[in-house]
Amino acid sequence: MPEVFATGFLVGFLEWTCIKAINPHLDWPKEQTVGTHINVTHEAATPPGLEVTATVELIAVEGRKLTFAVEAHDEVDLISKGRHERYVINKEKFVAKVGEKRKGYA
């Protein structure tokens, strides 16, 4: 495996940047968001030592669905671009629903 910034870490970094961008606008911690879709490219390899930055823009709000345009750059290239969708959830209701699913499975 080459020593480069892995795609899985890139996806997590883009998702985390969207979370940090939207959290100040939510009724935290009651309201939170969950990722539901991501469609990004990974266009260039980033070797160790280069800094990666992400730029995210909320481009659509449809009810509870939030759509972001996302990009990432290292110090040389555009390394990623695409879209990420998140939904605003009520944390208490969400946790209860997940708990019910867990009970039904056990």
N, CA, C and O atoms as CSV, one atom per row, in Angstrom:
chain,resi,resn,atom,element,x,y,z
A,1,MET,N,N,0.849,-1.175,0.000
A,1,MET,CA,C,0.000,0.000,0.000
A,1,MET,C,C,0.897,1.241,0.000
A,1,MET,O,O,1.750,1.372,0.878
A,2,PRO,N,N,0.729,2.145,-0.952
A,2,PRO,CA,C,1.571,3.346,-0.978
A,2,PRO,C,C,1.290,4.257,0.214
A,2,PRO,O,O,0.183,4.269,0.753
A,3,GLU,N,N,2.285,5.002,0.611
A,3,GLU,CA,C,2.129,5.947,1.720
A,3,GLU,C,C,1.562,7.257,1.180
A,3,GLU,O,O,2.300,8.173,0.816
A,4,VAL,N,N,0.217,7.321,1.139
A,4,VAL,CA,C,-0.506,8.505,0.698
A,4,VAL,C,C,-1.751,8.660,1.569
A,4,VAL,O,O,-2.123,7.740,2.298
A,5,PHE,N,N,-2.384,9.814,1.491
A,5,PHE,CA,C,-3.630,10.100,2.202
A,5,PHE,C,C,-4.719,9.196,1.625
A,5,PHE,O,O,-5.103,9.350,0.466
A,6,ALA,N,N,-5.213,8.263,2.421
A,6,ALA,CA,C,-6.156,7.253,1.955
A,6,ALA,C,C,-7.547,7.846,1.696
A,6,ALA,O,O,-7.965,8.799,2.353
A,7,THR,N,N,-8.237,7.267,0.741
A,7,THR,CA,C,-9.573,7.738,0.373
A,7,THR,C,C,-10.536,7.689,1.557
A,7,THR,O,O,-11.343,8.603,1.729
A,8,GLY,N,N,-10.465,6.657,2.361
A,8,GLY,CA,C,-11.348,6.566,3.530
A,8,GLY,C,C,-11.142,7.725,4.499
A,8,GLY,O,O,-12.104,8.261,5.047
A,9,PHE,N,N,-9.901,8.103,4.704
A,9,PHE,CA,C,-9.619,9.251,5.576
A,9,PHE,C,C,-10.094,10.552,4.924
A,9,PHE,O,O,-10.583,11.448,5.612
A,10,LEU,N,N,-9.953,10.654,3.617
A,10,LEU,CA,C,-10.424,11.833,2.887
A,10,LEU,C,C,-11.936,11.992,3.059
A,10,LEU,O,O,-12.418,13.089,3.339
A,11,VAL,N,N,-12.678,10.905,2.892
A,11,VAL,CA,C,-14.133,10.947,3.051
A,11,VAL,C,C,-14.498,11.387,4.466
A,11,VAL,O,O,-15.366,12.241,4.643
A,12,GLY,N,N,-13.844,10.813,5.473
A,12,GLY,CA,C,-14.105,11.205,6.860
A,12,GLY,C,C,-13.787,12.669,7.119
A,12,GLY,O,O,-14.514,13.353,7.840
A,13,PHE,N,N,-12.704,13.143,6.531
A,13,PHE,CA,C,-12.302,14.538,6.686
A,13,PHE,C,C,-13.339,15.479,6.078
A,13,PHE,O,O,-13.689,16.492,6.685
A,14,LEU,N,N,-13.831,15.152,4.885
A,14,LEU,CA,C,-14.864,15.972,4.246
A,14,LEU,C,C,-16.157,15.962,5.060
A,14,LEU,O,O,-16.791,17.001,5.242
A,15,GLU,N,N,-16.541,14.786,5.546
A,15,GLU,CA,C,-17.755,14.686,6.358
A,15,GLU,C,C,-17.609,15.495,7.644
A,15,GLU,O,O,-18.529,16.218,8.025
A,16,TRP,N,N,-16.478,15.384,8.308
A,16,TRP,CA,C,-16.239,16.115,9.555
A,16,TRP,C,C,-16.284,17.630,9.319
A,16,TRP,O,O,-16.793,18.376,10.155
A,17,THR,N,N,-15.751,18.077,8.183
A,17,THR,CA,C,-15.776,19.503,7.870
A,17,THR,C,C,-17.212,19.997,7.707
A,17,THR,O,O,-17.540,21.094,8.157
A,18,CYS,N,N,-18.070,19.203,7.072
A,18,CYS,CA,C,-19.488,19.567,6.943
A,18,CYS,C,C,-20.162,19.621,8.311
A,18,CYS,O,O,-20.954,20.525,8.574
A,19,ILE,N,N,-19.857,18.672,9.174
A,19,ILE,CA,C,-20.418,18.654,10.535
A,19,ILE,C,C,-20.024,19.928,11.276
A,19,ILE,O,O,-20.869,20.584,11.884
A,20,LYS,N,N,-18.752,20.270,11.223
A,20,LYS,CA,C,-18.272,21.461,11.931
A,20,LYS,C,C,-18.892,22.735,11.355
A,20,LYS,O,O,-19.122,23.696,12.090
A,21,ALA,N,N,-19.162,22.753,10.061
A,21,ALA,CA,C,-19.745,23.939,9.429
A,21,ALA,C,C,-21.207,24.137,9.832
A,21,ALA,O,O,-21.656,25.275,9.970
A,22,ILE,N,N,-21.950,23.058,10.021
A,22,ILE,CA,C,-23.391,23.177,10.272
A,22,ILE,C,C,-23.734,23.200,11.767
A,22,ILE,O,O,-24.763,23.760,12.145
A,23,ASN,N,N,-22.912,22.614,12.610
A,23,ASN,CA,C,-23.252,22.521,14.041
A,23,ASN,C,C,-23.597,23.854,14.704
A,23,ASN,O,O,-24.522,23.880,15.516
A,24,PRO,N,N,-22.911,24.964,14.409
A,24,PRO,CA,C,-23.280,26.227,15.061
A,24,PRO,C,C,-24.695,26.706,14.726
A,24,PRO,O,O,-25.231,27.585,15.402
A,25,HIS,N,N,-25.293,26.131,13.690
A,25,HIS,CA,C,-26.617,26.559,13.247
A,25,HIS,C,C,-27.733,25.627,13.725
A,25,HIS,O,O,-28.898,25.817,13.377
A,26,LEU,N,N,-27.371,24.627,14.519
A,26,LEU,CA,C,-28.340,23.665,15.042
A,26,LEU,C,C,-28.633,23.951,16.504
A,26,LEU,O,O,-27.880,24.662,17.171
A,27,ASP,N,N,-29.721,23.397,16.993
A,27,ASP,CA,C,-30.055,23.438,18.421
A,27,ASP,C,C,-29.320,22.268,19.087
A,27,ASP,O,O,-29.922,21.273,19.491
A,28,TRP,N,N,-27.999,22.428,19.184
A,28,TRP,CA,C,-27.110,21.380,19.709
A,28,TRP,C,C,-27.297,21.265,21.214
A,28,TRP,O,O,-27.415,22.312,21.851
A,29,PRO,N,N,-27.335,20.115,21.833
A,29,PRO,CA,C,-27.146,18.784,21.271
A,29,PRO,C,C,-28.454,18.094,20.866
A,29,PRO,O,O,-28.426,16.963,20.381
A,30,LYS,N,N,-29.592,18.757,21.057
A,30,LYS,CA,C,-30.872,18.143,20.689
A,30,LYS,C,C,-30.910,17.805,19.205
A,30,LYS,O,O,-31.300,16.701,18.827
A,31,GLU,N,N,-30.506,18.752,18.365
A,31,GLU,CA,C,-30.440,18.510,16.924
A,31,GLU,C,C,-29.011,18.150,16.539
A,31,GLU,O,O,-28.055,18.779,16.992
A,32,GLN,N,N,-28.881,17.148,15.712
A,32,GLN,CA,C,-27.588,16.760,15.180
A,32,GLN,C,C,-27.798,16.359,13.727
A,32,GLN,O,O,-28.925,16.388,13.235
A,33,THR,N,N,-26.734,15.988,13.041
A,33,THR,CA,C,-26.877,15.535,11.660
A,33,THR,C,C,-26.227,14.176,11.487
A,33,THR,O,O,-25.299,13.805,12.206
A,34,VAL,N,N,-26.748,13.444,10.505
A,34,VAL,CA,C,-26.154,12.164,10.109
A,34,VAL,C,C,-25.920,12.204,8.604
A,34,VAL,O,O,-26.727,12.744,7.848
A,35,GLY,N,N,-24.816,11.631,8.191
A,35,GLY,CA,C,-24.516,11.547,6.768
A,35,GLY,C,C,-25.340,10.449,6.122
A,35,GLY,O,O,-25.518,9.374,6.695
A,36,THR,N,N,-25.846,10.729,4.913
A,36,THR,CA,C,-26.663,9.744,4.212
A,36,THR,C,C,-26.148,9.432,2.814
A,36,THR,O,O,-26.508,8.407,2.236
A,37,HIS,N,N,-25.309,10.305,2.265
A,37,HIS,CA,C,-24.799,10.059,0.917
A,37,HIS,C,C,-23.531,10.881,0.719
A,37,HIS,O,O,-23.431,12.019,1.178
A,38,ILE,N,N,-22.569,10.282,0.027
A,38,ILE,CA,C,-21.380,11.030,-0.373
A,38,ILE,C,C,-20.960,10.546,-1.753
A,38,ILE,O,O,-20.945,9.346,-2.029
A,39,ASN,N,N,-20.622,11.486,-2.604
A,39,ASN,CA,C,-20.174,11.175,-3.957
A,39,ASN,C,C,-19.017,12.120,-4.265
A,39,ASN,O,O,-19.222,13.275,-4.638
A,40,VAL,N,N,-17.808,11.611,-4.103
A,40,VAL,CA,C,-16.621,12.446,-4.304
A,40,VAL,C,C,-15.599,11.715,-5.161
A,40,VAL,O,O,-15.566,10.486,-5.220
A,41,THR,N,N,-14.773,12.506,-5.815
A,41,THR,CA,C,-13.628,11.961,-6.542
A,41,THR,C,C,-12.421,11.968,-5.612
A,41,THR,O,O,-12.400,12.682,-4.609
A,42,HIS,N,N,-11.432,11.179,-5.951
A,42,HIS,CA,C,-10.118,11.272,-5.314
A,42,HIS,C,C,-9.135,11.385,-6.467
A,42,HIS,O,O,-8.687,10.379,-7.017
A,43,GLU,N,N,-8.803,12.620,-6.826
A,43,GLU,CA,C,-8.145,12.930,-8.094
A,43,GLU,C,C,-6.624,12.920,-8.062
A,43,GLU,O,O,-5.989,12.751,-9.103
A,44,ALA,N,N,-6.028,13.097,-6.887
A,44,ALA,CA,C,-4.569,13.170,-6.826
A,44,ALA,C,C,-4.092,12.617,-5.492
A,44,ALA,O,O,-4.744,12.801,-4.464
A,45,ALA,N,N,-2.962,11.947,-5.515
A,45,ALA,CA,C,-2.365,11.392,-4.303
A,45,ALA,C,C,-1.682,12.492,-3.500
A,45,ALA,O,O,-1.084,13.412,-4.059
A,46,THR,N,N,-1.784,12.378,-2.176
A,46,THR,CA,C,-1.130,13.330,-1.271
A,46,THR,C,C,-0.137,12.563,-0.406
A,46,THR,O,O,-0.542,11.723,0.397
A,47,PRO,N,N,1.166,12.841,-0.558
A,47,PRO,CA,C,2.163,12.155,0.256
A,47,PRO,C,C,2.186,12.698,1.682
A,47,PRO,O,O,1.681,13.790,1.942
A,48,PRO,N,N,2.772,11.937,2.603
A,48,PRO,CA,C,2.900,12.426,3.986
A,48,PRO,C,C,3.630,13.767,4.015
A,48,PRO,O,O,4.561,14.008,3.247
A,49,GLY,N,N,3.177,14.634,4.930
A,49,GLY,CA,C,3.830,15.918,5.131
A,49,GLY,C,C,3.125,17.096,4.475
A,49,GLY,O,O,3.360,18.243,4.854
A,50,LEU,N,N,2.257,16.828,3.490
A,50,LEU,CA,C,1.510,17.917,2.875
A,50,LEU,C,C,0.230,18.168,3.663
A,50,LEU,O,O,-0.420,17.230,4.123
A,51,GLU,N,N,-0.121,19.426,3.812
A,51,GLU,CA,C,-1.348,19.786,4.522
A,51,GLU,C,C,-2.533,19.691,3.575
A,51,GLU,O,O,-2.460,20.127,2.426
A,52,VAL,N,N,-3.634,19.114,4.071
A,52,VAL,CA,C,-4.871,19.007,3.292
A,52,VAL,C,C,-5.893,19.948,3.903
A,52,VAL,O,O,-6.076,19.972,5.120
A,53,THR,N,N,-6.559,20.725,3.054
A,53,THR,CA,C,-7.627,21.614,3.508
A,53,THR,C,C,-8.915,21.260,2.769
A,53,THR,O,O,-8.890,20.831,1.616
A,54,ALA,N,N,-10.029,21.448,3.453
A,54,ALA,CA,C,-11.336,21.175,2.865
A,54,ALA,C,C,-12.134,22.467,2.798
A,54,ALA,O,O,-12.056,23.312,3.690
A,55,THR,N,N,-12.893,22.601,1.737
A,55,THR,CA,C,-13.831,23.701,1.573
A,55,THR,C,C,-15.200,23.085,1.353
A,55,THR,O,O,-15.381,22.249,0.467
A,56,VAL,N,N,-16.172,23.506,2.170
A,56,VAL,CA,C,-17.529,22.983,2.023
A,56,VAL,C,C,-18.497,24.156,1.933
A,56,VAL,O,O,-18.295,25.198,2.556
A,57,GLU,N,N,-19.546,23.965,1.151
A,57,GLU,CA,C,-20.571,24.994,0.995
A,57,GLU,C,C,-21.933,24.321,1.022
A,57,GLU,O,O,-22.191,23.386,0.264
A,58,LEU,N,N,-22.801,24.802,1.900
A,58,LEU,CA,C,-24.180,24.314,1.939
A,58,LEU,C,C,-24.892,24.893,0.720
A,58,LEU,O,O,-25.078,26.106,0.627
A,59,ILE,N,N,-25.291,24.028,-0.216
A,59,ILE,CA,C,-25.867,24.519,-1.467
A,59,ILE,C,C,-27.369,24.270,-1.577
A,59,ILE,O,O,-28.021,24.843,-2.450
A,60,ALA,N,N,-27.928,23.429,-0.711
A,60,ALA,CA,C,-29.368,23.180,-0.776
A,60,ALA,C,C,-29.871,22.712,0.585
A,60,ALA,O,O,-29.209,21.954,1.294
A,61,VAL,N,N,-31.069,23.192,0.921
A,61,VAL,CA,C,-31.777,22.741,2.112
A,61,VAL,C,C,-33.177,22.347,1.648
A,61,VAL,O,O,-33.938,23.181,1.159
A,62,GLU,N,N,-33.504,21.069,1.808
A,62,GLU,CA,C,-34.822,20.559,1.439
A,62,GLU,C,C,-35.408,19.886,2.674
A,62,GLU,O,O,-35.167,18.703,2.912
A,63,GLY,N,N,-36.175,20.635,3.458
A,63,GLY,CA,C,-36.667,20.097,4.727
A,63,GLY,C,C,-35.488,19.855,5.648
A,63,GLY,O,O,-34.746,20.779,5.983
A,64,ARG,N,N,-35.320,18.599,6.057
A,64,ARG,CA,C,-34.207,18.237,6.950
A,64,ARG,C,C,-32.954,17.817,6.192
A,64,ARG,O,O,-31.910,17.590,6.803
A,65,LYS,N,N,-33.044,17.709,4.862
A,65,LYS,CA,C,-31.914,17.275,4.032
A,65,LYS,C,C,-31.028,18.468,3.681
A,65,LYS,O,O,-31.507,19.487,3.183
A,66,LEU,N,N,-29.736,18.327,3.946
A,66,LEU,CA,C,-28.731,19.349,3.659
A,66,LEU,C,C,-27.777,18.802,2.605
A,66,LEU,O,O,-27.268,17.689,2.745
A,67,THR,N,N,-27.534,19.569,1.558
A,67,THR,CA,C,-26.601,19.144,0.515
A,67,THR,C,C,-25.429,20.117,0.473
A,67,THR,O,O,-25.608,21.332,0.402
A,68,PHE,N,N,-24.236,19.553,0.519
A,68,PHE,CA,C,-23.000,20.328,0.514
A,68,PHE,C,C,-22.207,20.053,-0.762
A,68,PHE,O,O,-22.138,18.913,-1.221
A,69,ALA,N,N,-21.614,21.092,-1.329
A,69,ALA,CA,C,-20.544,20.939,-2.319
A,69,ALA,C,C,-19.249,20.883,-1.519
A,69,ALA,O,O,-19.025,21.704,-0.629
A,70,VAL,N,N,-18.400,19.913,-1.836
A,70,VAL,CA,C,-17.169,19.733,-1.064
A,70,VAL,C,C,-15.966,19.672,-1.998
A,70,VAL,O,O,-16.049,19.178,-3.123
A,71,GLU,N,N,-14.849,20.188,-1.497
A,71,GLU,CA,C,-13.573,20.096,-2.201
A,71,GLU,C,C,-12.460,19.923,-1.173
A,71,GLU,O,O,-12.569,20.372,-0.032
A,72,ALA,N,N,-11.398,19.269,-1.600
A,72,ALA,CA,C,-10.195,19.179,-0.772
A,72,ALA,C,C,-8.985,19.450,-1.656
A,72,ALA,O,O,-8.931,19.055,-2.821
A,73,HIS,N,N,-8.020,20.139,-1.061
A,73,HIS,CA,C,-6.767,20.468,-1.748
A,73,HIS,C,C,-5.607,20.090,-0.835
A,73,HIS,O,O,-5.707,20.200,0.387
A,74,ASP,N,N,-4.515,19.646,-1.432
A,74,ASP,CA,C,-3.273,19.615,-0.672
A,74,ASP,C,C,-2.499,20.873,-1.073
A,74,ASP,O,O,-3.065,21.765,-1.705
A,75,GLU,N,N,-1.270,20.955,-0.732
A,75,GLU,CA,C,-0.520,22.181,-1.013
A,75,GLU,C,C,-0.135,22.319,-2.484
A,75,GLU,O,O,0.459,23.320,-2.884
A,76,VAL,N,N,-0.478,21.302,-3.292
A,76,VAL,CA,C,-0.114,21.315,-4.703
A,76,VAL,C,C,-1.342,21.232,-5.615
A,76,VAL,O,O,-1.453,21.984,-6.583
A,77,ASP,N,N,-2.260,20.312,-5.301
A,77,ASP,CA,C,-3.352,19.981,-6.214
A,77,ASP,C,C,-4.728,20.021,-5.563
A,77,ASP,O,O,-4.862,19.958,-4.341
A,78,LEU,N,N,-5.753,20.128,-6.417
A,78,LEU,CA,C,-7.108,19.753,-6.036
A,78,LEU,C,C,-7.084,18.239,-5.923
A,78,LEU,O,O,-6.710,17.558,-6.878
A,79,ILE,N,N,-7.473,17.702,-4.785
A,79,ILE,CA,C,-7.416,16.247,-4.629
A,79,ILE,C,C,-8.797,15.599,-4.592
A,79,ILE,O,O,-8.915,14.385,-4.759
A,80,SER,N,N,-9.848,16.402,-4.373
A,80,SER,CA,C,-11.183,15.815,-4.307
A,80,SER,C,C,-12.243,16.876,-4.554
A,80,SER,O,O,-12.057,18.047,-4.225
A,81,LYS,N,N,-13.369,16.447,-5.144
A,81,LYS,CA,C,-14.538,17.318,-5.262
A,81,LYS,C,C,-15.776,16.440,-5.364
A,81,LYS,O,O,-15.710,15.287,-5.791
A,82,GLY,N,N,-16.911,17.012,-4.960
A,82,GLY,CA,C,-18.143,16.255,-5.053
A,82,GLY,C,C,-19.249,16.827,-4.200
A,82,GLY,O,O,-19.294,18.030,-3.941
A,83,ARG,N,N,-20.156,15.941,-3.757
A,83,ARG,CA,C,-21.331,16.317,-2.966
A,83,ARG,C,C,-21.439,15.403,-1.746
A,83,ARG,O,O,-21.025,14.244,-1.760
A,84,HIS,N,N,-22.017,15.982,-0.691
A,84,HIS,CA,C,-22.278,15.217,0.536
A,84,HIS,C,C,-23.647,15.635,1.060
A,84,HIS,O,O,-23.956,16.825,1.120
A,85,GLU,N,N,-24.468,14.652,1.440
A,85,GLU,CA,C,-25.784,14.923,2.000
A,85,GLU,C,C,-25.833,14.503,3.454
A,85,GLU,O,O,-25.299,13.464,3.841
A,86,ARG,N,N,-26.486,15.339,4.253
A,86,ARG,CA,C,-26.695,15.068,5.666
A,86,ARG,C,C,-28.158,15.347,5.988
A,86,ARG,O,O,-28.803,16.145,5.308
A,87,TYR,N,N,-28.679,14.697,7.017
A,87,TYR,CA,C,-30.037,14.962,7.492
A,87,TYR,C,C,-29.965,15.452,8.924
A,87,TYR,O,O,-29.183,14.943,9.727
A,88,VAL,N,N,-30.784,16.444,9.240
A,88,VAL,CA,C,-30.918,16.930,10.608
A,88,VAL,C,C,-31.828,15.955,11.338
A,88,VAL,O,O,-32.919,15.636,10.864
A,89,ILE,N,N,-31.377,15.486,12.488
A,89,ILE,CA,C,-32.150,14.525,13.279
A,89,ILE,C,C,-32.360,15.070,14.693
A,89,ILE,O,O,-31.600,15.912,15.171
A,90,ASN,N,N,-33.397,14.575,15.340
A,90,ASN,CA,C,-33.592,14.783,16.765
A,90,ASN,C,C,-32.826,13.648,17.442
A,90,ASN,O,O,-33.186,12.481,17.291
A,91,LYS,N,N,-31.778,13.983,18.185
A,91,LYS,CA,C,-30.892,12.951,18.730
A,91,LYS,C,C,-31.641,11.955,19.596
A,91,LYS,O,O,-31.416,10.750,19.478
A,92,GLU,N,N,-32.522,12.424,20.459
A,92,GLU,CA,C,-33.233,11.531,21.368
A,92,GLU,C,C,-34.071,10.511,20.593
A,92,GLU,O,O,-34.037,9.319,20.899
A,93,LYS,N,N,-34.810,10.969,19.610
A,93,LYS,CA,C,-35.638,10.066,18.801
A,93,LYS,C,C,-34.773,9.100,17.998
A,93,LYS,O,O,-35.103,7.920,17.870
A,94,PHE,N,N,-33.678,9.601,17.464
A,94,PHE,CA,C,-32.782,8.775,16.666
A,94,PHE,C,C,-32.175,7.652,17.509
A,94,PHE,O,O,-32.155,6.492,17.097
A,95,VAL,N,N,-31.683,8.014,18.687
A,95,VAL,CA,C,-31.073,7.021,19.579
A,95,VAL,C,C,-32.110,5.978,20.005
A,95,VAL,O,O,-31.795,4.791,20.090
A,96,ALA,N,N,-33.341,6.415,20.270
A,96,ALA,CA,C,-34.402,5.482,20.651
A,96,ALA,C,C,-34.687,4.495,19.519
A,96,ALA,O,O,-34.846,3.298,19.756
A,97,LYS,N,N,-34.748,5.003,18.297
A,97,LYS,CA,C,-35.028,4.139,17.145
A,97,LYS,C,C,-33.912,3.123,16.923
A,97,LYS,O,O,-34.177,1.958,16.623
A,98,VAL,N,N,-32.673,3.563,17.069
A,98,VAL,CA,C,-31.538,2.645,16.937
A,98,VAL,C,C,-31.584,1.596,18.048
A,98,VAL,O,O,-31.280,0.427,17.809
A,99,GLY,N,N,-31.962,2.008,19.268
A,99,GLY,CA,C,-32.086,1.065,20.375
A,99,GLY,C,C,-33.139,0.022,20.116
A,99,GLY,O,O,-32.948,-1.146,20.451
A,100,GLU,N,N,-34.266,0.424,19.516
A,100,GLU,CA,C,-35.320,-0.528,19.173
A,100,GLU,C,C,-34.828,-1.528,18.128
A,100,GLU,O,O,-35.152,-2.714,18.192
A,101,LYS,N,N,-34.063,-1.054,17.189
A,101,LYS,CA,C,-33.510,-1.938,16.171
A,101,LYS,C,C,-32.578,-2.960,16.805
A,101,LYS,O,O,-32.587,-4.137,16.447
A,102,ARG,N,N,-31.774,-2.489,17.752
A,102,ARG,CA,C,-30.845,-3.382,18.443
A,102,ARG,C,C,-31.602,-4.466,19.199
A,102,ARG,O,O,-31.213,-5.633,19.166
A,103,LYS,N,N,-32.695,-4.081,19.891
A,103,LYS,CA,C,-33.501,-5.062,20.657
A,103,LYS,C,C,-34.091,-6.114,19.732
A,103,LYS,O,O,-34.119,-7.297,20.071
A,104,GLY,N,N,-34.565,-5.689,18.560
A,104,GLY,CA,C,-35.182,-6.604,17.613
A,104,GLY,C,C,-34.194,-7.577,17.015
A,104,GLY,O,O,-34.585,-8.645,16.542
A,105,TYR,N,N,-32.945,-7.234,17.026
A,105,TYR,CA,C,-31.916,-8.073,16.422
A,105,TYR,C,C,-31.347,-9.063,17.425
A,105,TYR,O,O,-30.963,-10.173,17.058
A,106,ALA,N,N,-31.292,-8.664,18.692
A,106,ALA,CA,C,-30.618,-9.486,19.717
A,106,ALA,C,C,-31.373,-10.753,20.036
A,106,ALA,O,O,-30.932,-11.540,20.874
